[in-house]
Amino acid sequence: MIMDRISLALIVIGALNWGSIGIFKFDIVAAIFGGQTATVSRIIFTLVGLAGLWCISLFFRDRPVPEEA
Protein backbone atom coordinates (compact mmCIF):
# COMPACT_ATOMS: atom_id res chain seq x y z
CA MET A 1 0.00 0.00 0.00
CA ILE A 2 1.41 3.37 -1.02
CA MET A 3 0.22 5.11 2.15
CA ASP A 4 2.23 2.64 4.25
CA ARG A 5 5.40 3.40 2.32
CA ILE A 6 4.92 7.16 2.53
CA SER A 7 4.23 6.91 6.24
CA LEU A 8 7.28 4.75 6.84
CA ALA A 9 9.46 7.21 4.91
CA LEU A 10 8.16 10.08 7.05
CA ILE A 11 8.78 8.04 10.20
CA VAL A 12 12.40 7.49 9.12
CA ILE A 13 12.82 11.23 8.48
CA GLY A 14 11.40 11.94 11.94
CA ALA A 15 13.63 9.34 13.57
CA LEU A 16 16.75 10.74 11.92
CA ASN A 17 15.75 14.24 12.98
CA TRP A 18 15.20 13.13 16.59
CA GLY A 19 18.51 11.28 16.50
CA SER A 20 20.31 14.43 15.41
CA ILE A 21 18.58 16.39 18.17
CA GLY A 22 19.55 13.81 20.79
CA ILE A 23 23.15 13.37 19.69
CA PHE A 24 24.11 16.77 18.28
CA LYS A 25 21.40 19.10 19.69
CA PHE A 26 20.66 20.02 16.06
CA ASP A 27 17.16 20.06 14.55
CA ILE A 28 17.65 19.33 10.84
CA VAL A 29 14.07 20.15 9.81
CA ALA A 30 14.09 23.46 11.66
CA ALA A 31 17.50 24.35 10.24
CA ILE A 32 16.40 23.68 6.66
CA PHE A 33 13.00 25.34 6.85
CA GLY A 34 13.62 28.37 9.06
CA GLY A 35 13.09 27.34 12.67
CA GLN A 36 10.68 25.21 14.66
CA THR A 37 7.90 27.78 14.47
CA ALA A 38 8.14 28.28 10.70
CA THR A 39 5.01 27.20 8.87
CA VAL A 40 6.79 24.67 6.66
CA SER A 41 8.55 23.10 9.66
CA ARG A 42 5.26 22.81 11.53
CA ILE A 43 3.65 21.16 8.50
CA ILE A 44 6.49 18.63 8.28
CA PHE A 45 6.32 17.92 12.02
CA THR A 46 2.55 17.44 11.70
CA LEU A 47 2.94 15.07 8.73
CA VAL A 48 5.50 13.01 10.65
CA GLY A 49 3.10 12.82 13.61
CA LEU A 50 0.21 11.75 11.38
CA ALA A 51 2.46 9.15 9.75
CA GLY A 52 3.22 7.78 13.20
CA LEU A 53 -0.48 7.46 13.92
CA TRP A 54 -1.02 5.73 10.58
CA CYS A 55 1.80 3.26 11.30
CA ILE A 56 0.12 2.19 14.54
CA SER A 57 -2.36 0.38 12.30
CA LEU A 58 0.47 -1.83 11.00
CA PHE A 59 0.53 -3.59 14.37
CA PHE A 60 -3.08 -4.68 14.03
CA ARG A 61 -3.27 -5.77 10.40
CA ASP A 62 -3.57 -9.38 9.39
CA ARG A 63 -0.62 -10.54 7.36
CA PRO A 64 -1.18 -12.90 4.49
CA VAL A 65 0.05 -16.41 5.20
CA PRO A 66 2.94 -17.26 2.86
CA GLU A 67 2.18 -20.15 0.57
CA GLU A 68 4.32 -23.23 0.98
CA ALA A 69 6.54 -24.07 -1.95
Number of C-alpha atoms within 10 A of each C-alpha: 5 7 11 14 12 12 20 17 14 20 20 13 17 21 13 14 16 17 15 14 13 11 8 9 10 14 17 19 19 18 11 11 15 12 15 16 11 11 12 16 19 16 12 17 18 12 16 21 16 14 21 16 13 14 17 10 10 11 8 8 8 7 8 6 6 6 5 4 3
